[in-house]
Structures are given as C-alpha cells and as structure tokens.
Amino acid sequence: MAPDVTMVMDVTTVTKDTPGRLRPGSVFRWETQRLGITSTVRQVVPGKRLAWGGPAQGITAVHVWTCTPTKNGVLVHTEESWTGAPVDTDTANLQAALDASLRAWVNNLKHGSEGHS
C-alpha cells in the first residue's frame, strides 16, 4: 500500500532533538497523518543545500534541497529517493506517490514564501 501523499501537506509537529546548530548528524522528529518520522541531517551548506533522511513505514528516504540565487530570487531544486521492501514490491505506485510528494513540498514552499514576501 502506498503512503498517503497528502501527509507532506499536513506536518503537524517538528522537534529538533540535537542541541546546537543544524549540522550533519542533527536529528529531528516530525509527525504527519499520525505517522511519527525520525530524520537525520546528512549535509548542510547554509543557504545552498540541505539533505536529510530516515526510515518510515519500511521505506528509507533521502531528501535533498538545493538553493541557487538568481537575479529574481532563488531557484529551489528538490529530489528524494525511497528504498526498501515496500518500494521493491510496488515500485510504480510508490514512484507516483514520491512524485506527488515532491510536488506538494515545492508547492508548500512556494505558497509559504510568496505569502511572506
């Protein structure tokens, strides 16, 4: 069964567990659709790149955001990969779910940033 892709639109809590600045190894927990997810930061390049990942529902995800300044603002690129038994079992549906998830993340960022400009 594919994860509920609406979950990225409904993040209800986020808690950073690791004290100090966000850095590789920082751990944060977040909840969406009553699903608790623990993620670990893998890379931080302030203002340019953020990568994190972790397991949820048998899937290990790695999510990367890259920001590039332009003359009109910032170009944001995101990519994510999912691996694990559920992906191996239902690749087509989970690829569709991942694609929809990425669109939702970017749309949320777009609406949030335009609302604060």
PyMOL CGO cylinders between C-alpha atoms (Angstrom):
from pymol import cmd
from pymol.cgo import CYLINDER

trace = [
    CYLINDER, 0.00, 0.00, 0.00, 1.36, 3.42, -0.98, 0.3, 1, 1, 1, 1, 1, 1,
    CYLINDER, 1.36, 3.42, -0.98, 1.93, 6.01, 1.75, 0.3, 1, 1, 1, 1, 1, 1,
    CYLINDER, 1.93, 6.01, 1.75, -0.59, 8.82, 1.92, 0.3, 1, 1, 1, 1, 1, 1,
    CYLINDER, -0.59, 8.82, 1.92, 0.96, 11.58, -0.20, 0.3, 1, 1, 1, 1, 1, 1,
    CYLINDER, 0.96, 11.58, -0.20, -1.17, 14.22, 1.44, 0.3, 1, 1, 1, 1, 1, 1,
    CYLINDER, -1.17, 14.22, 1.44, 0.97, 13.73, 4.52, 0.3, 1, 1, 1, 1, 1, 1,
    CYLINDER, 0.97, 13.73, 4.52, 3.57, 16.30, 3.44, 0.3, 1, 1, 1, 1, 1, 1,
    CYLINDER, 3.57, 16.30, 3.44, 0.82, 18.88, 3.36, 0.3, 1, 1, 1, 1, 1, 1,
    CYLINDER, 0.82, 18.88, 3.36, -0.13, 18.13, 6.95, 0.3, 1, 1, 1, 1, 1, 1,
    CYLINDER, -0.13, 18.13, 6.95, 3.07, 18.22, 9.02, 0.3, 1, 1, 1, 1, 1, 1,
    CYLINDER, 3.07, 18.22, 9.02, 1.68, 18.77, 12.49, 0.3, 1, 1, 1, 1, 1, 1,
    CYLINDER, 1.68, 18.77, 12.49, 4.82, 18.84, 14.66, 0.3, 1, 1, 1, 1, 1, 1,
    CYLINDER, 4.82, 18.84, 14.66, 8.57, 19.19, 14.22, 0.3, 1, 1, 1, 1, 1, 1,
    CYLINDER, 8.57, 19.19, 14.22, 11.05, 18.82, 17.08, 0.3, 1, 1, 1, 1, 1, 1,
    CYLINDER, 11.05, 18.82, 17.08, 14.84, 19.09, 16.75, 0.3, 1, 1, 1, 1, 1, 1,
    CYLINDER, 14.84, 19.09, 16.75, 16.41, 16.62, 19.19, 0.3, 1, 1, 1, 1, 1, 1,
    CYLINDER, 16.41, 16.62, 19.19, 20.05, 17.57, 18.73, 0.3, 1, 1, 1, 1, 1, 1,
    CYLINDER, 20.05, 17.57, 18.73, 21.17, 20.73, 20.55, 0.3, 1, 1, 1, 1, 1, 1,
    CYLINDER, 21.17, 20.73, 20.55, 23.04, 23.49, 18.76, 0.3, 1, 1, 1, 1, 1, 1,
    CYLINDER, 23.04, 23.49, 18.76, 23.11, 24.49, 15.13, 0.3, 1, 1, 1, 1, 1, 1,
    CYLINDER, 23.11, 24.49, 15.13, 21.67, 22.32, 12.41, 0.3, 1, 1, 1, 1, 1, 1,
    CYLINDER, 21.67, 22.32, 12.41, 24.54, 20.16, 11.17, 0.3, 1, 1, 1, 1, 1, 1,
    CYLINDER, 24.54, 20.16, 11.17, 25.24, 16.69, 9.78, 0.3, 1, 1, 1, 1, 1, 1,
    CYLINDER, 25.24, 16.69, 9.78, 24.08, 14.24, 12.42, 0.3, 1, 1, 1, 1, 1, 1,
    CYLINDER, 24.08, 14.24, 12.42, 21.35, 16.53, 13.78, 0.3, 1, 1, 1, 1, 1, 1,
    CYLINDER, 21.35, 16.53, 13.78, 18.18, 14.55, 14.46, 0.3, 1, 1, 1, 1, 1, 1,
    CYLINDER, 18.18, 14.55, 14.46, 14.65, 15.86, 14.18, 0.3, 1, 1, 1, 1, 1, 1,
    CYLINDER, 14.65, 15.86, 14.18, 11.27, 14.24, 14.63, 0.3, 1, 1, 1, 1, 1, 1,
    CYLINDER, 11.27, 14.24, 14.63, 8.17, 15.23, 12.76, 0.3, 1, 1, 1, 1, 1, 1,
    CYLINDER, 8.17, 15.23, 12.76, 4.64, 13.99, 12.57, 0.3, 1, 1, 1, 1, 1, 1,
    CYLINDER, 4.64, 13.99, 12.57, 2.24, 13.82, 9.67, 0.3, 1, 1, 1, 1, 1, 1,
    CYLINDER, 2.24, 13.82, 9.67, -1.06, 11.98, 9.45, 0.3, 1, 1, 1, 1, 1, 1,
    CYLINDER, -1.06, 11.98, 9.45, -0.30, 10.48, 12.89, 0.3, 1, 1, 1, 1, 1, 1,
    CYLINDER, -0.30, 10.48, 12.89, 2.89, 8.97, 11.46, 0.3, 1, 1, 1, 1, 1, 1,
    CYLINDER, 2.89, 8.97, 11.46, 5.98, 9.81, 13.51, 0.3, 1, 1, 1, 1, 1, 1,
    CYLINDER, 5.98, 9.81, 13.51, 9.16, 10.11, 11.45, 0.3, 1, 1, 1, 1, 1, 1,
    CYLINDER, 9.16, 10.11, 11.45, 12.70, 10.50, 12.77, 0.3, 1, 1, 1, 1, 1, 1,
    CYLINDER, 12.70, 10.50, 12.77, 15.11, 12.07, 10.29, 0.3, 1, 1, 1, 1, 1, 1,
    CYLINDER, 15.11, 12.07, 10.29, 18.85, 12.70, 10.42, 0.3, 1, 1, 1, 1, 1, 1,
    CYLINDER, 18.85, 12.70, 10.42, 20.53, 15.60, 8.66, 0.3, 1, 1, 1, 1, 1, 1,
    CYLINDER, 20.53, 15.60, 8.66, 23.21, 14.38, 6.27, 0.3, 1, 1, 1, 1, 1, 1,
    CYLINDER, 23.21, 14.38, 6.27, 24.51, 17.64, 4.79, 0.3, 1, 1, 1, 1, 1, 1,
    CYLINDER, 24.51, 17.64, 4.79, 24.18, 21.36, 5.48, 0.3, 1, 1, 1, 1, 1, 1,
    CYLINDER, 24.18, 21.36, 5.48, 25.60, 24.06, 3.25, 0.3, 1, 1, 1, 1, 1, 1,
    CYLINDER, 25.60, 24.06, 3.25, 23.93, 27.20, 4.63, 0.3, 1, 1, 1, 1, 1, 1,
    CYLINDER, 23.93, 27.20, 4.63, 21.75, 28.94, 2.06, 0.3, 1, 1, 1, 1, 1, 1,
    CYLINDER, 21.75, 28.94, 2.06, 22.67, 26.37, -0.60, 0.3, 1, 1, 1, 1, 1, 1,
    CYLINDER, 22.67, 26.37, -0.60, 21.96, 22.74, 0.26, 0.3, 1, 1, 1, 1, 1, 1,
    CYLINDER, 21.96, 22.74, 0.26, 20.22, 20.64, 2.89, 0.3, 1, 1, 1, 1, 1, 1,
    CYLINDER, 20.22, 20.64, 2.89, 19.98, 16.85, 2.86, 0.3, 1, 1, 1, 1, 1, 1,
    CYLINDER, 19.98, 16.85, 2.86, 18.30, 14.59, 5.38, 0.3, 1, 1, 1, 1, 1, 1,
    CYLINDER, 18.30, 14.59, 5.38, 16.81, 11.14, 5.55, 0.3, 1, 1, 1, 1, 1, 1,
    CYLINDER, 16.81, 11.14, 5.55, 15.45, 8.34, 7.61, 0.3, 1, 1, 1, 1, 1, 1,
    CYLINDER, 15.45, 8.34, 7.61, 13.05, 5.40, 7.74, 0.3, 1, 1, 1, 1, 1, 1,
    CYLINDER, 13.05, 5.40, 7.74, 9.25, 5.40, 7.75, 0.3, 1, 1, 1, 1, 1, 1,
    CYLINDER, 9.25, 5.40, 7.75, 6.86, 2.53, 7.09, 0.3, 1, 1, 1, 1, 1, 1,
    CYLINDER, 6.86, 2.53, 7.09, 9.69, 0.29, 5.86, 0.3, 1, 1, 1, 1, 1, 1,
    CYLINDER, 9.69, 0.29, 5.86, 10.95, 2.91, 3.41, 0.3, 1, 1, 1, 1, 1, 1,
    CYLINDER, 10.95, 2.91, 3.41, 14.27, 4.69, 3.81, 0.3, 1, 1, 1, 1, 1, 1,
    CYLINDER, 14.27, 4.69, 3.81, 14.13, 8.16, 2.30, 0.3, 1, 1, 1, 1, 1, 1,
    CYLINDER, 14.13, 8.16, 2.30, 16.84, 10.65, 1.40, 0.3, 1, 1, 1, 1, 1, 1,
    CYLINDER, 16.84, 10.65, 1.40, 15.63, 14.18, 0.66, 0.3, 1, 1, 1, 1, 1, 1,
    CYLINDER, 15.63, 14.18, 0.66, 17.84, 16.93, -0.79, 0.3, 1, 1, 1, 1, 1, 1,
    CYLINDER, 17.84, 16.93, -0.79, 17.06, 20.63, -1.24, 0.3, 1, 1, 1, 1, 1, 1,
    CYLINDER, 17.06, 20.63, -1.24, 19.39, 22.82, -3.32, 0.3, 1, 1, 1, 1, 1, 1,
    CYLINDER, 19.39, 22.82, -3.32, 19.01, 26.61, -3.49, 0.3, 1, 1, 1, 1, 1, 1,
    CYLINDER, 19.01, 26.61, -3.49, 20.61, 28.74, -6.20, 0.3, 1, 1, 1, 1, 1, 1,
    CYLINDER, 20.61, 28.74, -6.20, 20.40, 32.54, -6.06, 0.3, 1, 1, 1, 1, 1, 1,
    CYLINDER, 20.40, 32.54, -6.06, 19.15, 34.18, -9.26, 0.3, 1, 1, 1, 1, 1, 1,
    CYLINDER, 19.15, 34.18, -9.26, 18.64, 37.81, -10.24, 0.3, 1, 1, 1, 1, 1, 1,
    CYLINDER, 18.64, 37.81, -10.24, 14.91, 37.39, -9.49, 0.3, 1, 1, 1, 1, 1, 1,
    CYLINDER, 14.91, 37.39, -9.49, 15.15, 35.42, -6.23, 0.3, 1, 1, 1, 1, 1, 1,
    CYLINDER, 15.15, 35.42, -6.23, 16.10, 31.84, -5.51, 0.3, 1, 1, 1, 1, 1, 1,
    CYLINDER, 16.10, 31.84, -5.51, 15.75, 28.73, -7.65, 0.3, 1, 1, 1, 1, 1, 1,
    CYLINDER, 15.75, 28.73, -7.65, 14.91, 25.73, -5.46, 0.3, 1, 1, 1, 1, 1, 1,
    CYLINDER, 14.91, 25.73, -5.46, 15.52, 22.18, -6.61, 0.3, 1, 1, 1, 1, 1, 1,
    CYLINDER, 15.52, 22.18, -6.61, 14.44, 19.17, -4.59, 0.3, 1, 1, 1, 1, 1, 1,
    CYLINDER, 14.44, 19.17, -4.59, 14.93, 15.48, -5.07, 0.3, 1, 1, 1, 1, 1, 1,
    CYLINDER, 14.93, 15.48, -5.07, 14.17, 12.46, -2.97, 0.3, 1, 1, 1, 1, 1, 1,
    CYLINDER, 14.17, 12.46, -2.97, 14.82, 8.75, -3.17, 0.3, 1, 1, 1, 1, 1, 1,
    CYLINDER, 14.82, 8.75, -3.17, 13.00, 5.90, -1.48, 0.3, 1, 1, 1, 1, 1, 1,
    CYLINDER, 13.00, 5.90, -1.48, 14.36, 2.39, -0.96, 0.3, 1, 1, 1, 1, 1, 1,
    CYLINDER, 14.36, 2.39, -0.96, 13.11, -0.63, 0.92, 0.3, 1, 1, 1, 1, 1, 1,
    CYLINDER, 13.11, -0.63, 0.92, 10.85, -3.64, 0.63, 0.3, 1, 1, 1, 1, 1, 1,
    CYLINDER, 10.85, -3.64, 0.63, 7.63, -1.63, 0.04, 0.3, 1, 1, 1, 1, 1, 1,
    CYLINDER, 7.63, -1.63, 0.04, 9.32, 0.14, -2.89, 0.3, 1, 1, 1, 1, 1, 1,
    CYLINDER, 9.32, 0.14, -2.89, 10.55, -3.15, -4.33, 0.3, 1, 1, 1, 1, 1, 1,
    CYLINDER, 10.55, -3.15, -4.33, 7.06, -4.61, -4.03, 0.3, 1, 1, 1, 1, 1, 1,
    CYLINDER, 7.06, -4.61, -4.03, 5.10, -1.68, -5.50, 0.3, 1, 1, 1, 1, 1, 1,
    CYLINDER, 5.10, -1.68, -5.50, 7.53, 0.45, -7.50, 0.3, 1, 1, 1, 1, 1, 1,
    CYLINDER, 7.53, 0.45, -7.50, 5.05, 2.10, -9.87, 0.3, 1, 1, 1, 1, 1, 1,
    CYLINDER, 5.05, 2.10, -9.87, 2.61, 3.24, -7.18, 0.3, 1, 1, 1, 1, 1, 1,
    CYLINDER, 2.61, 3.24, -7.18, 5.35, 4.39, -4.83, 0.3, 1, 1, 1, 1, 1, 1,
    CYLINDER, 5.35, 4.39, -4.83, 7.08, 6.31, -7.64, 0.3, 1, 1, 1, 1, 1, 1,
    CYLINDER, 7.08, 6.31, -7.64, 3.77, 8.09, -8.28, 0.3, 1, 1, 1, 1, 1, 1,
    CYLINDER, 3.77, 8.09, -8.28, 3.45, 8.79, -4.55, 0.3, 1, 1, 1, 1, 1, 1,
    CYLINDER, 3.45, 8.79, -4.55, 7.00, 10.14, -4.40, 0.3, 1, 1, 1, 1, 1, 1,
    CYLINDER, 7.00, 10.14, -4.40, 6.43, 12.38, -7.43, 0.3, 1, 1, 1, 1, 1, 1,
    CYLINDER, 6.43, 12.38, -7.43, 3.24, 13.76, -5.87, 0.3, 1, 1, 1, 1, 1, 1,
    CYLINDER, 3.24, 13.76, -5.87, 5.04, 14.23, -2.56, 0.3, 1, 1, 1, 1, 1, 1,
    CYLINDER, 5.04, 14.23, -2.56, 7.79, 16.30, -4.19, 0.3, 1, 1, 1, 1, 1, 1,
    CYLINDER, 7.79, 16.30, -4.19, 5.23, 18.47, -5.98, 0.3, 1, 1, 1, 1, 1, 1,
    CYLINDER, 5.23, 18.47, -5.98, 3.46, 19.03, -2.64, 0.3, 1, 1, 1, 1, 1, 1,
    CYLINDER, 3.46, 19.03, -2.64, 6.71, 20.01, -0.86, 0.3, 1, 1, 1, 1, 1, 1,
    CYLINDER, 6.71, 20.01, -0.86, 7.58, 22.53, -3.59, 0.3, 1, 1, 1, 1, 1, 1,
    CYLINDER, 7.58, 22.53, -3.59, 4.06, 23.94, -3.74, 0.3, 1, 1, 1, 1, 1, 1,
    CYLINDER, 4.06, 23.94, -3.74, 4.03, 24.38, 0.04, 0.3, 1, 1, 1, 1, 1, 1,
    CYLINDER, 4.03, 24.38, 0.04, 7.38, 26.17, -0.11, 0.3, 1, 1, 1, 1, 1, 1,
    CYLINDER, 7.38, 26.17, -0.11, 6.16, 28.38, -2.97, 0.3, 1, 1, 1, 1, 1, 1,
    CYLINDER, 6.16, 28.38, -2.97, 2.94, 29.38, -1.22, 0.3, 1, 1, 1, 1, 1, 1,
    CYLINDER, 2.94, 29.38, -1.22, 4.66, 29.89, 2.12, 0.3, 1, 1, 1, 1, 1, 1,
    CYLINDER, 4.66, 29.89, 2.12, 7.44, 32.05, 0.69, 0.3, 1, 1, 1, 1, 1, 1,
    CYLINDER, 7.44, 32.05, 0.69, 5.13, 34.11, -1.52, 0.3, 1, 1, 1, 1, 1, 1,
    CYLINDER, 5.13, 34.11, -1.52, 2.90, 34.76, 1.47, 0.3, 1, 1, 1, 1, 1, 1,
    CYLINDER, 2.90, 34.76, 1.47, 5.88, 36.20, 3.37, 0.3, 1, 1, 1, 1, 1, 1,
    CYLINDER, 5.88, 36.20, 3.37, 7.50, 38.28, 0.65, 0.3, 1, 1, 1, 1, 1, 1,
]
cmd.load_cgo(trace, "trace")
